[in-house]
Amino acid sequence: TAVLSLLAREGLWCDVASGGELHLALNAGFPAERILMHGNAKSVSELEAAVAAKVALIVIDNFDEIDRLAAIALAQSVLLRATPDVRGDTHEKISTGQADSKFGFSMADLPRAIERVHAAGALRLEGVHAHIGSQLLELDPFAREVAALAQIGQFSTYDLGGGLGVAYSEQQRSPEIEQWVAALLSAAREAVIPQGTRLLVEPGRALTANAGVTLYTVESVKRNVSTWVAVDGGMSDNMRPMLYGSLYEAHLADRPSDPTTATRCVLAGKHCESGDVIVRDVPLEDPKPGDVILTPVTGAYGYAMSSNYNGVPRPPVIFCKDGDARVVVRRETFDDLTARDVC
């Protein structure tokens, strides 16, 4: 809520992909006129909630949803999600723009979808939306996406989605947001999208990833074939290394590690999975129990994907600025684990 409230005060819009996210956004102060509803499997109750809240746009994903929404809405502005058959260089599990995607209408089906929306008097078609994948570190796929969307037709709004990547290690390089926006505008001009057309972008990861750092406490150090540094968290607070093989760095909080002399370690979590590894090969200078280890760039998909696997309570969330710190989400307790039980 604190993060959402901060972004709402900054004047940003919010895209939500479930009824729960809609509730969170409204609760945090996002006005409905700055909210988009996404999702490839929206329920009737979720669509009803979005219509009742009067969200700015609902992004329609499939033909079933056109009929479902038309039966609910009176004058709802919508976008149609296109699958432009544009693939960026990213992990297959977070690639979304290829032809065989669970998201959106194929380019062949879009004309029929446009006709169906126009025939439903309760829906106002504002334009099209696409999202080609997450953690993209090159700009060319975005330009190809814009070109593909422009071929669909002329609309008042094109939502170009997100996907701009960030650097999770010193070896990675990511475009700046300004470079990304400039590339999108250049592609729009080249595709002859008229000036004055509204272009929306969804740079979630690029806004939040570097704002987050996760702190762990070392519980044990074990040496066999490898040096295993086990901490008090893991896949319950950061699933990305296990889901996508995502790369992270790790550092001792109170002393630097010289990569030429430090021990190459496996930073492992506390969970009952051999795959519960946060960083596979990380240099740490004489790690020992009680040390605090930090992993940077965890602000995008850490807290949002966290769980209580193995009955591990979630950690607190702390806002830090100018030397001050405050708790915005308290640490979970064991009592929280049973708070919803009814037996």
Disulfide bonds with the S-S distance in Angstrom:
none
